[in-house]
Amino acid sequence: MTKAAPRKSNLAVKQMIEQIFSAKQISRQDHLKLISAVLSDYDLTDEDRRQINRIFDYIQAGRLKIVD
């Protein structure tokens, strides 16, 4: 039986996540990029996926604002 290799974090996604949390807002374009990354099963680490889900939760709770 073989184990799957651990996924390496995508630097661009990680930087986008950090920028979103520090600015407390997300552009519609970045929001769509994150949705696409999750739905297309993009090469995300479990930690990246958790952070993206946290962003979506914050948007839903009103803690992050979507801007144009």
PyMOL Python script that loads the backbone (N, CA, C, O; Angstrom):
from pymol import cmd

cmd.read_pdbstr("""\
ATOM      1  N   MET A   1       0.847  -1.169   0.000  1.00  0.00           N
ATOM      2  CA  MET A   1       0.000   0.000   0.000  1.00  0.00           C
ATOM      3  C   MET A   1       0.899   1.241   0.000  1.00  0.00           C
ATOM      4  O   MET A   1       1.883   1.306   0.737  1.00  0.00           O
ATOM      5  N   THR A   2       0.550   2.217  -0.831  1.00  0.00           N
ATOM      6  CA  THR A   2       1.349   3.437  -0.913  1.00  0.00           C
ATOM      7  C   THR A   2       0.604   4.592  -0.272  1.00  0.00           C
ATOM      8  O   THR A   2      -0.625   4.647  -0.271  1.00  0.00           O
ATOM      9  N   LYS A   3       1.377   5.501   0.265  1.00  0.00           N
ATOM     10  CA  LYS A   3       0.786   6.704   0.853  1.00  0.00           C
ATOM     11  C   LYS A   3       0.855   7.833  -0.161  1.00  0.00           C
ATOM     12  O   LYS A   3       1.800   7.928  -0.943  1.00  0.00           O
ATOM     13  N   ALA A   4      -0.158   8.683  -0.135  1.00  0.00           N
ATOM     14  CA  ALA A   4      -0.144   9.849  -1.007  1.00  0.00           C
ATOM     15  C   ALA A   4       0.887  10.840  -0.484  1.00  0.00           C
ATOM     16  O   ALA A   4       1.032  11.035   0.723  1.00  0.00           O
ATOM     17  N   ALA A   5       1.585  11.449  -1.403  1.00  0.00           N
ATOM     18  CA  ALA A   5       2.588  12.446  -1.008  1.00  0.00           C
ATOM     19  C   ALA A   5       1.880  13.671  -0.448  1.00  0.00           C
ATOM     20  O   ALA A   5       0.845  14.081  -0.972  1.00  0.00           O
ATOM     21  N   PRO A   6       2.421  14.255   0.602  1.00  0.00           N
ATOM     22  CA  PRO A   6       1.789  15.465   1.139  1.00  0.00           C
ATOM     23  C   PRO A   6       1.857  16.590   0.118  1.00  0.00           C
ATOM     24  O   PRO A   6       2.848  16.741  -0.595  1.00  0.00           O
ATOM     25  N   ARG A   7       0.802  17.368   0.060  1.00  0.00           N
ATOM     26  CA  ARG A   7       0.743  18.465  -0.902  1.00  0.00           C
ATOM     27  C   ARG A   7       1.531  19.654  -0.384  1.00  0.00           C
ATOM     28  O   ARG A   7       1.532  19.952   0.810  1.00  0.00           O
ATOM     29  N   LYS A   8       2.192  20.316  -1.300  1.00  0.00           N
ATOM     30  CA  LYS A   8       2.930  21.526  -0.949  1.00  0.00           C
ATOM     31  C   LYS A   8       1.995  22.720  -1.088  1.00  0.00           C
ATOM     32  O   LYS A   8       1.182  22.785  -2.011  1.00  0.00           O
ATOM     33  N   SER A   9       2.117  23.636  -0.184  1.00  0.00           N
ATOM     34  CA  SER A   9       1.279  24.822  -0.205  1.00  0.00           C
ATOM     35  C   SER A   9       1.599  25.682  -1.424  1.00  0.00           C
ATOM     36  O   SER A   9       2.762  25.848  -1.790  1.00  0.00           O
ATOM     37  N   ASN A  10       0.572  26.219  -2.038  1.00  0.00           N
ATOM     38  CA  ASN A  10       0.740  27.119  -3.163  1.00  0.00           C
ATOM     39  C   ASN A  10       1.001  28.513  -2.607  1.00  0.00           C
ATOM     40  O   ASN A  10       0.162  29.069  -1.897  1.00  0.00           O
ATOM     41  N   LEU A  11       2.153  29.071  -2.926  1.00  0.00           N
ATOM     42  CA  LEU A  11       2.571  30.358  -2.371  1.00  0.00           C
ATOM     43  C   LEU A  11       1.600  31.476  -2.731  1.00  0.00           C
ATOM     44  O   LEU A  11       1.310  32.327  -1.891  1.00  0.00           O
ATOM     45  N   ALA A  12       1.095  31.493  -3.954  1.00  0.00           N
ATOM     46  CA  ALA A  12       0.174  32.553  -4.375  1.00  0.00           C
ATOM     47  C   ALA A  12      -1.107  32.518  -3.553  1.00  0.00           C
ATOM     48  O   ALA A  12      -1.613  33.564  -3.146  1.00  0.00           O
ATOM     49  N   VAL A  13      -1.630  31.329  -3.308  1.00  0.00           N
ATOM     50  CA  VAL A  13      -2.847  31.187  -2.506  1.00  0.00           C
ATOM     51  C   VAL A  13      -2.572  31.623  -1.074  1.00  0.00           C
ATOM     52  O   VAL A  13      -3.373  32.340  -0.474  1.00  0.00           O
ATOM     53  N   LYS A  14      -1.449  31.193  -0.532  1.00  0.00           N
ATOM     54  CA  LYS A  14      -1.095  31.548   0.846  1.00  0.00           C
ATOM     55  C   LYS A  14      -0.956  33.062   1.001  1.00  0.00           C
ATOM     56  O   LYS A  14      -1.424  33.627   1.989  1.00  0.00           O
ATOM     57  N   GLN A  15      -0.318  33.723   0.036  1.00  0.00           N
ATOM     58  CA  GLN A  15      -0.168  35.180   0.092  1.00  0.00           C
ATOM     59  C   GLN A  15      -1.521  35.874  -0.020  1.00  0.00           C
ATOM     60  O   GLN A  15      -1.770  36.864   0.668  1.00  0.00           O
ATOM     61  N   MET A  16      -2.400  35.358  -0.886  1.00  0.00           N
ATOM     62  CA  MET A  16      -3.726  35.937  -1.040  1.00  0.00           C
ATOM     63  C   MET A  16      -4.502  35.831   0.272  1.00  0.00           C
ATOM     64  O   MET A  16      -5.162  36.786   0.681  1.00  0.00           O
ATOM     65  N   ILE A  17      -4.427  34.681   0.927  1.00  0.00           N
ATOM     66  CA  ILE A  17      -5.123  34.467   2.194  1.00  0.00           C
ATOM     67  C   ILE A  17      -4.625  35.454   3.249  1.00  0.00           C
ATOM     68  O   ILE A  17      -5.425  36.070   3.953  1.00  0.00           O
ATOM     69  N   GLU A  18      -3.311  35.602   3.358  1.00  0.00           N
ATOM     70  CA  GLU A  18      -2.736  36.534   4.338  1.00  0.00           C
ATOM     71  C   GLU A  18      -3.172  37.967   4.059  1.00  0.00           C
ATOM     72  O   GLU A  18      -3.493  38.710   4.987  1.00  0.00           O
ATOM     73  N   GLN A  19      -3.188  38.361   2.789  1.00  0.00           N
ATOM     74  CA  GLN A  19      -3.587  39.718   2.415  1.00  0.00           C
ATOM     75  C   GLN A  19      -5.056  39.960   2.755  1.00  0.00           C
ATOM     76  O   GLN A  19      -5.410  41.039   3.229  1.00  0.00           O
ATOM     77  N   ILE A  20      -5.903  38.976   2.520  1.00  0.00           N
ATOM     78  CA  ILE A  20      -7.336  39.101   2.799  1.00  0.00           C
ATOM     79  C   ILE A  20      -7.572  39.289   4.291  1.00  0.00           C
ATOM     80  O   ILE A  20      -8.338  40.164   4.694  1.00  0.00           O
ATOM     81  N   PHE A  21      -6.922  38.479   5.107  1.00  0.00           N
ATOM     82  CA  PHE A  21      -7.116  38.595   6.552  1.00  0.00           C
ATOM     83  C   PHE A  21      -6.572  39.914   7.092  1.00  0.00           C
ATOM     84  O   PHE A  21      -7.158  40.490   8.009  1.00  0.00           O
ATOM     85  N   SER A  22      -5.469  40.397   6.543  1.00  0.00           N
ATOM     86  CA  SER A  22      -4.908  41.652   7.059  1.00  0.00           C
ATOM     87  C   SER A  22      -5.751  42.856   6.634  1.00  0.00           C
ATOM     88  O   SER A  22      -5.870  43.820   7.390  1.00  0.00           O
ATOM     89  N   ALA A  23      -6.338  42.812   5.432  1.00  0.00           N
ATOM     90  CA  ALA A  23      -7.144  43.930   4.930  1.00  0.00           C
ATOM     91  C   ALA A  23      -8.587  43.882   5.436  1.00  0.00           C
ATOM     92  O   ALA A  23      -9.296  44.887   5.376  1.00  0.00           O
ATOM     93  N   LYS A  24      -9.021  42.736   5.926  1.00  0.00           N
ATOM     94  CA  LYS A  24     -10.401  42.535   6.387  1.00  0.00           C
ATOM     95  C   LYS A  24     -11.421  42.760   5.266  1.00  0.00           C
ATOM     96  O   LYS A  24     -12.573  43.116   5.512  1.00  0.00           O
ATOM     97  N   GLN A  25     -10.964  42.543   4.032  1.00  0.00           N
ATOM     98  CA  GLN A  25     -11.856  42.619   2.883  1.00  0.00           C
ATOM     99  C   GLN A  25     -11.283  41.766   1.755  1.00  0.00           C
ATOM    100  O   GLN A  25     -10.099  41.432   1.746  1.00  0.00           O
ATOM    101  N   ILE A  26     -12.154  41.422   0.803  1.00  0.00           N
ATOM    102  CA  ILE A  26     -11.753  40.585  -0.324  1.00  0.00           C
ATOM    103  C   ILE A  26     -12.401  41.139  -1.587  1.00  0.00           C
ATOM    104  O   ILE A  26     -13.564  41.543  -1.571  1.00  0.00           O
ATOM    105  N   SER A  27     -11.653  41.154  -2.668  1.00  0.00           N
ATOM    106  CA  SER A  27     -12.230  41.602  -3.939  1.00  0.00           C
ATOM    107  C   SER A  27     -13.085  40.470  -4.513  1.00  0.00           C
ATOM    108  O   SER A  27     -12.892  39.298  -4.191  1.00  0.00           O
ATOM    109  N   ARG A  28     -14.020  40.847  -5.359  1.00  0.00           N
ATOM    110  CA  ARG A  28     -14.860  39.820  -5.999  1.00  0.00           C
ATOM    111  C   ARG A  28     -13.998  38.865  -6.824  1.00  0.00           C
ATOM    112  O   ARG A  28     -14.263  37.664  -6.879  1.00  0.00           O
ATOM    113  N   GLN A  29     -12.972  39.410  -7.459  1.00  0.00           N
ATOM    114  CA  GLN A  29     -12.082  38.581  -8.274  1.00  0.00           C
ATOM    115  C   GLN A  29     -11.350  37.552  -7.409  1.00  0.00           C
ATOM    116  O   GLN A  29     -11.275  36.381  -7.780  1.00  0.00           O
ATOM    117  N   ASP A  30     -10.809  37.975  -6.261  1.00  0.00           N
ATOM    118  CA  ASP A  30     -10.130  37.037  -5.364  1.00  0.00           C
ATOM    119  C   ASP A  30     -11.109  36.019  -4.793  1.00  0.00           C
ATOM    120  O   ASP A  30     -10.765  34.850  -4.616  1.00  0.00           O
ATOM    121  N   HIS A  31     -12.333  36.467  -4.504  1.00  0.00           N
ATOM    122  CA  HIS A  31     -13.369  35.561  -3.999  1.00  0.00           C
ATOM    123  C   HIS A  31     -13.635  34.460  -5.023  1.00  0.00           C
ATOM    124  O   HIS A  31     -13.719  33.284  -4.669  1.00  0.00           O
ATOM    125  N   LEU A  32     -13.766  34.842  -6.287  1.00  0.00           N
ATOM    126  CA  LEU A  32     -14.005  33.857  -7.346  1.00  0.00           C
ATOM    127  C   LEU A  32     -12.809  32.924  -7.527  1.00  0.00           C
ATOM    128  O   LEU A  32     -12.986  31.737  -7.799  1.00  0.00           O
ATOM    129  N   LYS A  33     -11.590  33.456  -7.378  1.00  0.00           N
ATOM    130  CA  LYS A  33     -10.396  32.607  -7.478  1.00  0.00           C
ATOM    131  C   LYS A  33     -10.390  31.544  -6.382  1.00  0.00           C
ATOM    132  O   LYS A  33     -10.060  30.386  -6.636  1.00  0.00           O
ATOM    133  N   LEU A  34     -10.754  31.941  -5.165  1.00  0.00           N
ATOM    134  CA  LEU A  34     -10.779  30.976  -4.062  1.00  0.00           C
ATOM    135  C   LEU A  34     -11.868  29.930  -4.269  1.00  0.00           C
ATOM    136  O   LEU A  34     -11.654  28.745  -4.014  1.00  0.00           O
ATOM    137  N   ILE A  35     -13.032  30.368  -4.730  1.00  0.00           N
ATOM    138  CA  ILE A  35     -14.113  29.417  -5.017  1.00  0.00           C
ATOM    139  C   ILE A  35     -13.654  28.423  -6.083  1.00  0.00           C
ATOM    140  O   ILE A  35     -13.855  27.217  -5.938  1.00  0.00           O
ATOM    141  N   SER A  36     -13.042  28.925  -7.148  1.00  0.00           N
ATOM    142  CA  SER A  36     -12.561  28.052  -8.226  1.00  0.00           C
ATOM    143  C   SER A  36     -11.506  27.077  -7.727  1.00  0.00           C
ATOM    144  O   SER A  36     -11.510  25.906  -8.107  1.00  0.00           O
ATOM    145  N   ALA A  37     -10.605  27.554  -6.880  1.00  0.00           N
ATOM    146  CA  ALA A  37      -9.548  26.688  -6.350  1.00  0.00           C
ATOM    147  C   ALA A  37     -10.142  25.540  -5.546  1.00  0.00           C
ATOM    148  O   ALA A  37      -9.695  24.399  -5.663  1.00  0.00           O
ATOM    149  N   VAL A  38     -11.143  25.839  -4.735  1.00  0.00           N
ATOM    150  CA  VAL A  38     -11.762  24.799  -3.907  1.00  0.00           C
ATOM    151  C   VAL A  38     -12.571  23.835  -4.767  1.00  0.00           C
ATOM    152  O   VAL A  38     -12.458  22.619  -4.608  1.00  0.00           O
ATOM    153  N   LEU A  39     -13.382  24.362  -5.672  1.00  0.00           N
ATOM    154  CA  LEU A  39     -14.262  23.508  -6.471  1.00  0.00           C
ATOM    155  C   LEU A  39     -13.514  22.683  -7.513  1.00  0.00           C
ATOM    156  O   LEU A  39     -13.961  21.593  -7.870  1.00  0.00           O
ATOM    157  N   SER A  40     -12.393  23.179  -8.001  1.00  0.00           N
ATOM    158  CA  SER A  40     -11.641  22.437  -9.019  1.00  0.00           C
ATOM    159  C   SER A  40     -10.643  21.473  -8.394  1.00  0.00           C
ATOM    160  O   SER A  40      -9.845  20.851  -9.095  1.00  0.00           O
ATOM    161  N   ASP A  41     -10.693  21.352  -7.077  1.00  0.00           N
ATOM    162  CA  ASP A  41      -9.762  20.496  -6.334  1.00  0.00           C
ATOM    163  C   ASP A  41      -8.330  20.869  -6.682  1.00  0.00           C
ATOM    164  O   ASP A  41      -7.472  20.009  -6.885  1.00  0.00           O
ATOM    165  N   TYR A  42      -8.097  22.169  -6.744  1.00  0.00           N
ATOM    166  CA  TYR A  42      -6.768  22.735  -6.992  1.00  0.00           C
ATOM    167  C   TYR A  42      -5.807  22.171  -5.959  1.00  0.00           C
ATOM    168  O   TYR A  42      -6.231  21.749  -4.883  1.00  0.00           O
ATOM    169  N   ASP A  43      -4.542  22.161  -6.268  1.00  0.00           N
ATOM    170  CA  ASP A  43      -3.530  21.573  -5.388  1.00  0.00           C
ATOM    171  C   ASP A  43      -3.387  22.392  -4.101  1.00  0.00           C
ATOM    172  O   ASP A  43      -2.463  23.193  -3.960  1.00  0.00           O
ATOM    173  N   LEU A  44      -4.321  22.177  -3.163  1.00  0.00           N
ATOM    174  CA  LEU A  44      -4.337  22.905  -1.898  1.00  0.00           C
ATOM    175  C   LEU A  44      -3.956  21.974  -0.760  1.00  0.00           C
ATOM    176  O   LEU A  44      -4.318  20.797  -0.756  1.00  0.00           O
ATOM    177  N   THR A  45      -3.229  22.510   0.194  1.00  0.00           N
ATOM    178  CA  THR A  45      -2.953  21.734   1.402  1.00  0.00           C
ATOM    179  C   THR A  45      -4.201  21.774   2.277  1.00  0.00           C
ATOM    180  O   THR A  45      -5.094  22.593   2.060  1.00  0.00           O
ATOM    181  N   ASP A  46      -4.256  20.898   3.251  1.00  0.00           N
ATOM    182  CA  ASP A  46      -5.378  20.913   4.188  1.00  0.00           C
ATOM    183  C   ASP A  46      -5.453  22.248   4.918  1.00  0.00           C
ATOM    184  O   ASP A  46      -6.541  22.766   5.166  1.00  0.00           O
ATOM    185  N   GLU A  47      -4.296  22.801   5.261  1.00  0.00           N
ATOM    186  CA  GLU A  47      -4.260  24.096   5.962  1.00  0.00           C
ATOM    187  C   GLU A  47      -4.797  25.211   5.071  1.00  0.00           C
ATOM    188  O   GLU A  47      -5.558  26.057   5.539  1.00  0.00           O
ATOM    189  N   ASP A  48      -4.415  25.227   3.797  1.00  0.00           N
ATOM    190  CA  ASP A  48      -4.938  26.235   2.869  1.00  0.00           C
ATOM    191  C   ASP A  48      -6.454  26.106   2.751  1.00  0.00           C
ATOM    192  O   ASP A  48      -7.174  27.104   2.768  1.00  0.00           O
ATOM    193  N   ARG A  49      -6.925  24.881   2.632  1.00  0.00           N
ATOM    194  CA  ARG A  49      -8.369  24.640   2.514  1.00  0.00           C
ATOM    195  C   ARG A  49      -9.105  25.131   3.764  1.00  0.00           C
ATOM    196  O   ARG A  49     -10.182  25.717   3.659  1.00  0.00           O
ATOM    197  N   ARG A  50      -8.525  24.892   4.946  1.00  0.00           N
ATOM    198  CA  ARG A  50      -9.135  25.373   6.198  1.00  0.00           C
ATOM    199  C   ARG A  50      -9.187  26.901   6.226  1.00  0.00           C
ATOM    200  O   ARG A  50     -10.191  27.489   6.628  1.00  0.00           O
ATOM    201  N   GLN A  51      -8.103  27.533   5.797  1.00  0.00           N
ATOM    202  CA  GLN A  51      -8.055  28.998   5.788  1.00  0.00           C
ATOM    203  C   GLN A  51      -9.083  29.574   4.804  1.00  0.00           C
ATOM    204  O   GLN A  51      -9.742  30.568   5.106  1.00  0.00           O
ATOM    205  N   ILE A  52      -9.216  28.956   3.644  1.00  0.00           N
ATOM    206  CA  ILE A  52     -10.198  29.416   2.661  1.00  0.00           C
ATOM    207  C   ILE A  52     -11.604  29.247   3.216  1.00  0.00           C
ATOM    208  O   ILE A  52     -12.437  30.141   3.063  1.00  0.00           O
ATOM    209  N   ASN A  53     -11.880  28.127   3.854  1.00  0.00           N
ATOM    210  CA  ASN A  53     -13.193  27.933   4.470  1.00  0.00           C
ATOM    211  C   ASN A  53     -13.442  28.968   5.559  1.00  0.00           C
ATOM    212  O   ASN A  53     -14.568  29.432   5.737  1.00  0.00           O
ATOM    213  N   ARG A  54     -12.389  29.328   6.286  1.00  0.00           N
ATOM    214  CA  ARG A  54     -12.508  30.361   7.316  1.00  0.00           C
ATOM    215  C   ARG A  54     -12.863  31.709   6.678  1.00  0.00           C
ATOM    216  O   ARG A  54     -13.667  32.464   7.223  1.00  0.00           O
ATOM    217  N   ILE A  55     -12.264  32.003   5.531  1.00  0.00           N
ATOM    218  CA  ILE A  55     -12.608  33.232   4.806  1.00  0.00           C
ATOM    219  C   ILE A  55     -14.082  33.218   4.430  1.00  0.00           C
ATOM    220  O   ILE A  55     -14.779  34.213   4.633  1.00  0.00           O
ATOM    221  N   PHE A  56     -14.567  32.109   3.887  1.00  0.00           N
ATOM    222  CA  PHE A  56     -15.977  32.018   3.510  1.00  0.00           C
ATOM    223  C   PHE A  56     -16.882  32.175   4.734  1.00  0.00           C
ATOM    224  O   PHE A  56     -17.924  32.825   4.652  1.00  0.00           O
ATOM    225  N   ASP A  57     -16.495  31.589   5.856  1.00  0.00           N
ATOM    226  CA  ASP A  57     -17.267  31.740   7.095  1.00  0.00           C
ATOM    227  C   ASP A  57     -17.302  33.200   7.538  1.00  0.00           C
ATOM    228  O   ASP A  57     -18.349  33.704   7.944  1.00  0.00           O
ATOM    229  N   TYR A  58     -16.160  33.877   7.462  1.00  0.00           N
ATOM    230  CA  TYR A  58     -16.085  35.290   7.862  1.00  0.00           C
ATOM    231  C   TYR A  58     -16.953  36.164   6.960  1.00  0.00           C
ATOM    232  O   TYR A  58     -17.588  37.106   7.435  1.00  0.00           O
ATOM    233  N   ILE A  59     -16.986  35.862   5.670  1.00  0.00           N
ATOM    234  CA  ILE A  59     -17.845  36.615   4.749  1.00  0.00           C
ATOM    235  C   ILE A  59     -19.301  36.428   5.151  1.00  0.00           C
ATOM    236  O   ILE A  59     -20.062  37.393   5.226  1.00  0.00           O
ATOM    237  N   GLN A  60     -19.679  35.192   5.406  1.00  0.00           N
ATOM    238  CA  GLN A  60     -21.058  34.889   5.767  1.00  0.00           C
ATOM    239  C   GLN A  60     -21.452  35.564   7.082  1.00  0.00           C
ATOM    240  O   GLN A  60     -22.595  35.990   7.244  1.00  0.00           O
ATOM    241  N   ALA A  61     -20.512  35.661   8.014  1.00  0.00           N
ATOM    242  CA  ALA A  61     -20.789  36.270   9.316  1.00  0.00           C
ATOM    243  C   ALA A  61     -20.660  37.795   9.279  1.00  0.00           C
ATOM    244  O   ALA A  61     -20.968  38.461  10.267  1.00  0.00           O
ATOM    245  N   GLY A  62     -20.214  38.347   8.164  1.00  0.00           N
ATOM    246  CA  GLY A  62     -20.067  39.791   8.047  1.00  0.00           C
ATOM    247  C   GLY A  62     -18.751  40.330   8.596  1.00  0.00           C
ATOM    248  O   GLY A  62     -18.593  41.542   8.745  1.00  0.00           O
ATOM    249  N   ARG A  63     -17.819  39.452   8.895  1.00  0.00           N
ATOM    250  CA  ARG A  63     -16.522  39.883   9.428  1.00  0.00           C
ATOM    251  C   ARG A  63     -15.542  40.259   8.326  1.00  0.00           C
ATOM    252  O   ARG A  63     -14.546  40.936   8.582  1.00  0.00           O
ATOM    253  N   LEU A  64     -15.820  39.822   7.102  1.00  0.00           N
ATOM    254  CA  LEU A  64     -15.042  40.211   5.922  1.00  0.00           C
ATOM    255  C   LEU A  64     -16.005  40.818   4.917  1.00  0.00           C
ATOM    256  O   LEU A  64     -17.125  40.337   4.748  1.00  0.00           O
ATOM    257  N   LYS A  65     -15.567  41.870   4.256  1.00  0.00           N
ATOM    258  CA  LYS A  65     -16.409  42.561   3.303  1.00  0.00           C
ATOM    259  C   LYS A  65     -15.915  42.258   1.888  1.00  0.00           C
ATOM    260  O   LYS A  65     -14.712  42.257   1.626  1.00  0.00           O
ATOM    261  N   ILE A  66     -16.860  42.000   0.980  1.00  0.00           N
ATOM    262  CA  ILE A  66     -16.519  41.821  -0.434  1.00  0.00           C
ATOM    263  C   ILE A  66     -16.606  43.188  -1.099  1.00  0.00           C
ATOM    264  O   ILE A  66     -17.626  43.872  -1.010  1.00  0.00           O
ATOM    265  N   VAL A  67     -15.517  43.579  -1.768  1.00  0.00           N
ATOM    266  CA  VAL A  67     -15.479  44.878  -2.449  1.00  0.00           C
ATOM    267  C   VAL A  67     -15.272  44.656  -3.945  1.00  0.00           C
ATOM    268  O   VAL A  67     -14.739  43.632  -4.371  1.00  0.00           O
ATOM    269  N   ASP A  68     -15.703  45.632  -4.723  1.00  0.00           N
ATOM    270  CA  ASP A  68     -15.539  45.540  -6.184  1.00  0.00           C
ATOM    271  C   ASP A  68     -14.201  46.015  -6.637  1.00  0.00           C
ATOM    272  O   ASP A  68     -13.913  46.000  -7.834  1.00  0.00           O
TER     273      ASP A  68
END
""", "prot")
cmd.dss("prot")
cmd.show_as("cartoon", "prot")
cmd.util.cbc("prot")
cmd.orient("prot")
